[in-house]
Amino acid sequence: MKTIRLLSARRAGGSTKAKAGGAASRLGWLDALRGVAALVVTLHHFDVLKLLPDRLAGFIWWHADLGLYGVMLFFLVSGYIIPASLERRGDVRAFWIGRFFRLWPPVIIGIAVALAIIPKGDGSVALFATDHDWIYVAANSTMLQDFMGVWNGLGVMWTLTYEMVFYYAVTALFAVGLHRKSGQIAVALAAVAVLFGTTIASNTLTHDVTSMRNLVWGSVLIVVFGFACILSGRANLIRTGSLALGLLGLVLMYNNSRAPMFETLMIFATMFAGTALYRAENRQIDRLQAVLYCGFVIAAGIAVAWMYNRNGMENNTWTAGPRAWAGSFVGAWITFGIGMALRKRRFPRVLTWLGTISFSLYLLHVPLLHTLRYQLHVPKVPPTTGGKLIWTAEYLAVVLLASWLMYKLVEIPLQNVGRKVLKAVERRWPATGPLSPAGVNTDGAVRTPVVPEPEPVPVEVGGGSPPHR
């Protein structure tokens, strides 16, 4: 009998390990994609094209923008996994407590590190560099600053605004039971981008300091109210707070985007299309539906590039023209498709490792680049091939080590704190019941399959005073 129990325990242990391995492999492709995107973005801000032969660099420049490629690949990953994170819990409060401890502490530490190391006069950190510090701090604390006419605290933080508005939209849709409409929303956003393009005005809410101040403080008030409702744990209040945040995100996105409207709309269409792929994989929608939804979004991305990203508009998207925008957009989709097709296979550990540290890498790479270049007196393009290789190796070694340390010392410990805070909140203020009968069972369990959640991935940004990309 003892032998039988030992064999049973071993089999159970093997089964547990197999399940853990299966979960890791399911997430491995997402980490690998994030690793690819993070490395491309890092090299893009490193001006890697200037290190290549002129003919090759010129070909890449005219046919693809590495920054836009990284942006869209990151957003596809977020679109795929973030709604899964919310729906697997079926708990809006738990979702947002997790978001807070995954996003805000690394950003705060990243800004502090940047302020400590960057050379004097460098513009890659905009906080405490103007006459309106409190407005800038308040706006950046909401992570909605790029839709408020406010410079990003770190230049790279502009994409966090898109992430945040997407989170708001996903939360609001879940609160009213419309979260399964991801594909239709993606098609609608892409259709508006094609039809209206640049005719929808941007930056209409902020035209001077007074209007910017009013928008910032008004948005802060709504954000505080929304999260107070969500943290209450009461279903009706959670629904009210979620809708308030969703409406705020919609108003800011539609009226005060810094990017041309066709690009802003296509970013959100891409994210919701990524969600549609998740739903098709988990059999929540028919696969033909997902193919048609995503096919339309891809076609719309190509169309808006040729229709609108020309005649000077390319200067506002930081691309070389229609071909570069379309090539980057389609390239991101192709890369995501390859990753998804190979999702059951193991990916190189270096790529999955890059994916796990990608948020820290994203936050630190521009300040570290500026600091190293200043401290080592490195010209923007070293004159010799050997000098180029040495400089590239030095930069990558430092930025990868720093990102790994920040991941180990900041991200992981603070995520553990977040879990403890969530448990304490649930004990002290237990939730009153399920939020959305359309998406949640009466016991609060989500009907969708459980999908483990990787860290959130913000996306590529330029350094300095607030460039778009």
N, C-alpha and C positions, 0 to 999 in steps of 0.2 A: 504493500500500500504506500509505503514511504517513497519507493521508487516511482510509482505511478504519479504521486503528487509532485515529485521533482520534475518528471517529464512534462506534466501538465503546466507547471510553472514556467519551464523553459519555452514551451510552445506559446504560452501566453505572452512571455517576454518577446519572443520572436515576432509574434503578431503585432505587438505594440511598436516594435522597432520598424516593422514593415509599414505600419500606418504612418509613423513619423517620417520615414523615408519617402512615402508616397506624397505626404503633404509638402515636404521639402521640394520634391521634384515638380509638384504642381506650381509652386511659387518660383521655382528656379528660372523659368523662362521670363517672368516679369522682372526679377532682379537682373537678369542678363540684359534685357532691353533697357532698363534704367542705367545699367553700367555702360552700355554703348552710348546712350544719349549723354550721360554725364561726361564721358571721355571726349566725345565730339565737341560738346559745349566748352569744356576746359581748353581744348586745343584751338577752338574758334577764337576765344578771347586772347589766346596766346599768339594770335595772328599767324597760325600755322601755314597759311597759304603763302606768306612772304618767305617761308623757308623752302618752298618747293620750286622746281624749275618754272620759269615764266610761262611756258606754253601750257603745262599742266595746271598751274594756278589759275591762269586765265580761263581755261575750259571749265574748271570747277566753279569759278566765280560767276560765269554767265549761265550756267546750267543748274546750279544749286547753291543755296545759302546754308552753310553749316549750322548757323544759329537757329534759323527757322526749322530746319530738319530736327534739331534737338528739341525745340519747343513742341512741335507737333507729336513727336514720339513720346515725350514725357506726358503730354496731355492725354494721349490715347491710353497710356497705362493708368493714369488717374481716373479717367472715365470708366475704365473697365473695373477697377478694384474698389473705388470709394463707395459707390452705392451698395456693393456687396458687403462692405464693412458695416454700413448702417443697417442693412436689412437682416444680416445674420444675427445681429443683436436684437433688433426690433425695439430698440431703446434709444430715443433721440438724446436723452441726457447723457447716457454712457458714451455715445458716439462723440459728443462734443467735449466731454471731459478728456477723452482720449486724444481728440484733435488738439486740444489746448496744450497738453503736455508733450505732444509730438512736434508741435510747430513753434510755439512762443519761446520756450527756453533756449533752443538752439539759435533762434533769430537774435534774441537779446545778447547771448554770449558772442555770437558772430559779429554783431555791431560793436560790442565792447572790445573784442580782439582787433577788429579793423581800426577802431579809434586809437588803440594803443600802438599799432605798428606802422600805419601808413605814414609816408613822409608828409611834411608840412606843405599845405597848399594842394594836396591831392583831393580830387573831387569825387572819389568813389564812396564816400560816406557823407550824405547830405544832412544828417541830423546835427544840430548845434552849429550849423554853418550859415544861418540866416538870422534875420531880425524877428522871425516868427517861430521860435523854437518850440513853444508849447503847442502851437497848432500842428506843427510837423510831427511832434512826438505823439499827440493824440490821434492824428490820422494814421500814422504808421502802426500804432498799437492796435487798431482795428484790422490792419492788413487790407484795407480798402483804399489806401492812399492814391493808387494810380488812377482811380476813378473819381478822385476828389480834386484834381488839379494840383496835387502836392507831390513834391519830389520824394522818391523812394529813399528810405533811410540808408539802405544799401542799394546800389544800382540794380542788383539782381532781384530785388524784392517785387518788381512789377508783376511777375507771373503769379506771385502769391495772391494778388488781388483777383486774378482770374480763378485761381483755385478756390478762394474764399467764396466768391459769388456762386461758383458751381456747387460748393457744399451747401450754401443757403438754398439754392434751387432744389437740390436733391432732398434736403430736409423738408422743405415746404411741400414738395410733391408726395413724399412719404406720409406726411401728416394728414393729407387729404385723400390718401389712397390712390393717387395717380402716378405712383412711381414706376409702374409697368409701361408707361407711355414713352419711354426713352427714345425709341426709334422714330415715332411720329414727331417728337420735339426736335430731334436732330434734323429731320427733313424740313420742318417748318423754318428753323433757323437758317439752314442752307438756302432755302428758297427765297427768304427775305434778303439774304446776302446777294443772291444773283439778281433779283429784281431791282433792289434799291441801291446796292453798291456803295457809292460815295455820296448819294443824295441825302442820306440821313446825317444831319450835322453832329459833329463831336464837340465836346467841351462847351456845351451851351449853358451849364449851370455855374461855371466859375470864370469870370472875366476880370476880376480884380481881387484885392486882398480881402475886402469885406465879404464878397460873395463866397470866397473860398472858406473864410472863417465860419460863416453861417452854415455852409454845407457840412463842414467838419464837425462842428459841435452838435448840429442837428442829427447827423448820422451816428455820432457817439451816443446820444440819448436813445436813439432807436435800438442800437446794438445792446446797450446796457439793459433796456427793457426786455428785448427779445431773449437774451440769455438768462435774465432773472426768471422769466416765465418758464424757460426750458429746465432750469435747475430746480424748479419747484417740484417736479415729478408728477404734477397733476395733468391728466390728459388734455383737458380743455385749455389750460394755460400753455401747455407745450404746443398745442396746435396754433394758438394765438401768436406765441412768440416765433414759431417757425414761419408762419405766414408774414409776420412783420419783417423778419430778416429777408425772406425771399422777395418781398416787394421792394425793400431797400436795394437789394442787389440788382433787381430788374431796372429800377429807375436810374441808378448810377451807371449801369452798363449801357443803357439805351441813350442816355442824355449826356454823359460826360466821359466817354471813352477817349483816351489819348491817341489810340491807333485809329486808322480808317475803319469805318463801320463794317465793311465787308470782311476785314481781317478779324475783328472782334467777334462777329457772328460766326465765322468759320471756326474759330477756336472753340466756341461753345458747342457748335454742331459736331465737331470732331469728338469732344468729350462725351456727348450724349450718344454718338455713334459707337464709341467704345463700350458704353453701357449696354447698347443693343447687342453687341457681340457676346458680352457676358450672359445676357438673358438667353440668347440662342444656344450657347454652350450648355447652359443649365436647363434647357428645354422649357423655358418660360414663354418663349415665342417660337414660331416656326422659323427654321433656318432660312427658308426662301425669303421670308420677311426681312431678316437681318441682312441678307445679301442685297436685296433691293434698297433698303435704307442706306446701307454703307456705300453701295454703288452710286446712289444719288449724291451723297455727301462728297465722295471723291470727284465725281463729275462736276459738281458745283464748285469745288476748290479749283479745278483746272479752269473752269469758265470765268470765275471772278478774277483769276490771275490775268487772263488775256483781255478781259473786258475793262478792268479797273486799275491794275497795277502797272500803269504806263503814264506817259505825258507828265512826268514829275511826281506822280503819286508814289512811285517806287522809293523816293527819298523818305517817305513817311513809314515805309515798311522795312527800311534798311536792307533792301535787296537790290540786285542789279537790273531787275525788270520782270516781265511776265514769265519768261522761261525759268528764271531762278526761283520764283515763288512757287510755280507749279511743280518744278522738279523736286524741290524740298518737301513739299506737301505730299506728293505721290511717293517719294522715297521713304518718308516716315511710315506711310501706310504699308508699303511693301515690306519694310523691316518688321513692323508689327505682325503682319500676316505670316512671315517666315517664322517668327518666334512662336506664334500661336500654333502653327502647323507642327512645330517640333516640341510642343509643350510637355509631352510625356517623356522626353529624353533628358538626359543630364547635360547641363551646359558647363563650359569651362569655369572653374572655380574663380579665376581672376575676374570674369565678367560678373558673376553673382556677388563677389566681394565688392566690386566697384558699385554694384547696385545698392548694397547695404549701407555704404558710406556716402551715397550720392547727395543726400541733403547737406551734409557737412561740406562736401566737396563743392557743391553749388554755392554755399554761403561764403566760403573762404577763398576760393581760387583767384578772384579778382584782386582783393586786398593783398594777398600774398604775392601775386604777380607784380603789382605796383611796388611793393616793398622790396622784393628781391632785385628787381631791375634798378631801383634807386640805390640800394645798399651795395650791389655788386658792380654798379656803373656799366650795366650791359646796354649796348645800343639796341634799338628796336629790331634791327636785323644784323646779327653778327656777320662780319665780313667774310669769314671762311667757312667751308663745309664742316671742318672739325669744330669750330667755335659754335656753329648752329647746333650740332649734335650734343655738345657738352652742355650748352645753355638749356636745351630742351630736357635733357636728362636731369639736370639740377632742379629745374622748375617742377617737373613731374614728381621727383623724389620728395621734395619738400612739401608740396601741396597734398600728395597722397598720405604722407606720414601725418601731417597736421589734421587732415580730415579723419583719418582712422582714430587718432587720439581724441578728437572732439566727439566722434561717435561713441567711443568706449567710455569717456569720462563725463559726457554731458547727455547725449541722446538716451543711451540705455538706462543710466540711473534715474533720469527724470521720467522716463516711461514707466519704470517700476514705481516711482512715487505716484504717478498718475493712477496706476492700478489700486494702490492703497487708498488714495483719496476717493476713488470711485466706490470702493467697498465701504469706506466710512460714511460717505454721503448716502449710500443705499441703506445702511443701518439706521442712520439718524433720520432721514426723510425718505422712507420707502415710497416707491411709485404707487399710484392709485389704481393702475390697471393698464391694459393694452391701449395703444394710441390709435391704431388704424385697423379696424376690422377687416378691411380689404387686403391687408398685408400681414396680419398677425393673428395667431390663434388666440382663443380665449385665455390660455395660460401665459400669453406673452411671447410664445416662441414663434419665430419667423418661419413661414412656409418655404422659403427659398433654401437651397442647400447651403451648408456652412462652407465658407471660403476663407481661409486664413488671410490676414491682412498685412501687407508689407508697410513700411513707413511711407508717408506721403512724399510725393516728389514734386516739388516746385520745378520751375524750368528756367531755361537759359536767359541771361540778361547781360547787357553791356555794362561796363564800369563807368566811372566818371559821373559828371552831372547827368541828369537822368535821361540817357538815350533810350530809345524804345527797344533796341536789340543790340 
